[in-house]
Amino acid sequence: MSTEALAYEQASRHYAGVVAVDCVSLAIARGSFVALVGASGSGKSTLLRLANRLDRPDRGRVLVDGTDVAQADPIQLRRGIGYVFQNIGLFPHLSVAENIGIIPRLAGREPVDVGAALDRVGLDRALADRLPAQLSGGQQQRVGIARALAGEGKLLLMDEPFGALDPITRATLGQTVRTLHDELRLTTIMVTHDMAEALLLADRVVVMRAGKIVADATPHALVAGEAGPEADALVAIPREQARKLTDLGS
């Protein structure tokens, strides 16, 4: 088995003449937590969707566990990859338990232990019979994470998973995801606009602009100013916020 959970080899994607992903090569080691950051339209979400064939490259290859995803059955591929959306995407007519259990059921596997799945993401088991509309936004996203993990895949893709949540819920849920990543030995790729979030949660931060990777470094290297001007501009925002908070307390 490949030591790389996910690899892009000269991958490109264009839409009606617009370059979304431009000849990207990127190898993501098994067990790593990688954040994709950059301005809107930089290609982050498109790059993520290429991994589970929600989109396809015009050129180049994308490999999951060493296998070209273009050669894989897309349904089987997606059932083995956890995917968390910003808009959550729970089935509104299904209960919490049914939402969490749907991937194992479709795959013909043993029913998921819903109680344990709820425990894992910090939700009360009493919520199992509720519909998504009866939950708060943070609770719905926790159910979305529980559903993504129920497939028991080791690759977790997250597309702005906390963008619609309030700051306190966002921070708490981010730490939950990081803890699950470590405990379950996942490989996690998270798209975010929030550089502070990327620095605090990820092991590695990949900065994109106009479909290209313009920086790829550890949080330490980014904060130290060792990753180039594109990364420095993004780090400047949380750095200035931290300075102002320190000034308020002095």
N, C-alpha and C positions, 0 to 999 in steps of 0.2 A: 504494500500500500504506500502511496506517495506520502512524503512528509509534509507536503503542502495540502491544506484542506481546500484551498481555492487559488486558482492562478489565471491571470489574463495574459494572453500572448498576442501583442500587437492588435488588440481589439479596438474596433472603430464602429460607431453607429451614427448615421446621418438621418435627418428627417427633412424631407423636401428642401434639400440643399443646406440645411442648418446642421453644423457639426455638434453632436451632443457628447460623444466620446471619441477622442482623437488619438488613435494608435497607442493605446495604453497597455503597458506591460507591468504587471504587479503580482507578486507571489505572497500569499498569506499563509504563514506557518500554522500547523495544527495547534490549537490551544491558545492562540493569541486573541486579543481584543483590539480591534482596529476601528478607529473613527474616521469617517470621510467627511471633510469639512470644505467649505467654500461658499461663495455667494450663490444666490438663486440662479439657476441656469448654467451652473458650472459643470454639470454632468454627473453629479453624485448619485442621484436616484436611478438614472439610466444605467450607470455602471453596476449598481446593486441588482437591478432587474435582469441584467444579462446572466447573472449567476443561476437563476432558477427558470430561465427561459420565458419569463414574462415579457422579455424583449430579446431580440437576436442581433448579434453583430453583423455588420455588412462585410467586414473583413476581420481576419484574425480568429483566435480561438479562446474559449473559456473552459477551464477544466475544474471539475469538482472531484476530489480524491483521485486525481490523475486521469479521469475520464472526460473526454470532450462532451459537453452537455448537448451539443448538436446531434450526437449519436444516441442520446438517452431518450427514453419515453418521458415526455414532459410531465405527465401525471405522476408517474412513479418517482421522478426526480423531485418534484415539489413535495410529495408526501414524506420525503426524507430530509427536507430542509425546513427549519422553523422560519416563519416570516411574520413580522409584526409591522402593521401599518400605522401611520399617524391617525387616520380616521377609524382605527380599530377594526372595523369590518366584521363585527359579530353578526350572526344570523339573527335578525330581530324576532323571528317566530319560534326560535329554539331557546330552551332554558339554558342557564349557565352550564349545567351538567352535560346537556346535549351538545353545546358548542365545544366544550373541552373534549368530549369523546368522539367527535365526528371523524377526525383523521384516522385514529385506530380502527374505527368501525368501517370506514371506506376501504381501508387497507386489509380488512379481514383478519385483524389481530385481536387478541384478548381485550375485553373492555378495560378502559383506563380506570384507575382508582381515583375517582373524582375528589373524594375527601383529601387524599394525599396531595393531589394536584393543587387544590385550594390552599392547603397548608403551606405548600412550597412557595406560593406567591403572596402569602400573608392575608388570605381572605377567610372569613368565617364560613364554616361548612354549611351553615343555615342558608347561605345564598344560593346553594346548588339548584333549587327549584325556581328561582326568580328568572324573569326575562331581562334582557339587557337594558330595556328602557327603565327598569326599576332600580338600576344601579347608578352611582355617580360616575363621572368620567374616569376618575382614577381607578375605581373598581372595575369598570369595563376594560380598561387597558391591562389590568392585572389578569383578567380572564383571557384577554387576547394573548398575553405572554404564556399563561398556563396552556392554552390551546396550541401555541407554537411549539411548546416543549413536549406535548403529549405524543407527538409523532416519534419521539426518542431519537431524532436526528442530532448529530453533533455540530451541525452548522446552523447558526442563528443569524438571520438577516433582519435588520431593524431600520425602517425608513422613517426618520423623524418621529420616533415612537412616543416622545413626551411633549411634542410641540403644542398640543392643544390643552395641556394641563397647567394648573396654577403652579407657581414656583416651589411651594412646599411639597406638594404632591410629586412634582417633577423630580426634585432632589431625592426624595424618599424612594421613589420607584427606580431611579437610576442606581441607587445603592443596592436595591433588591436584585436588579439585573446583574450587577457586577458580582454580587455574592453567588448567584446561581451560576454565572459563568465559571467561577472558580470551583464551586462544589461539584458541578456536573462535567467539568473539563470540556467546555464548549469551545468552539471557534466562533467569535462574534464579530460581525461587521455592522457598524451603526452609522447611519447618515444623520448628521446634525448641523444646524446653523450656529450652535452655541459652542464657541471655542472653550469656554470655561468648563462646560460639561465634558467635552472631548478630553481636555487635559486631566480632569479628575477621574474619569472612568477608564480611559483606554490605555493600552500599553504602547500604542503606536498611532500616530496621527498622520493621515494622508490629506494634503491640501490640493484641491482641484481649482482650475480656472480655465474657462473656455474649452472644456473637454480634456484637458491635459493635467497630469500630475506635476505640480510645481514645487512641492515639498513633501518629504516623507521622513519623519523623525520621531523620536521618543518625546513624551511631554517634557522631560528634563531638558533636552536639546532645544526644544521650542522656546521654553521660558528663558533659557540662557542666551537666546538670540543666535543660535547656531544653524538655523534652517533656512536662512535667506529672507529677502524683503517681503515676499508674499506672505509667509508665515508670520513674520514680525508684525505686519499690519493687523493681522487677526488677533495675535496675542496682546497687542497694545490695548485692546478694549477691556478684557478682564483685568489686565495689570493696572490700568487707570482706575477701574472700579475698586480694586483692592486698596489702592493708595488712598482714595477718597474715604473709604470706610475706616482705614487706619487713622486718617486725619480727624475724623469725627470722634474717635475714641481717645484722642490725645488731649 
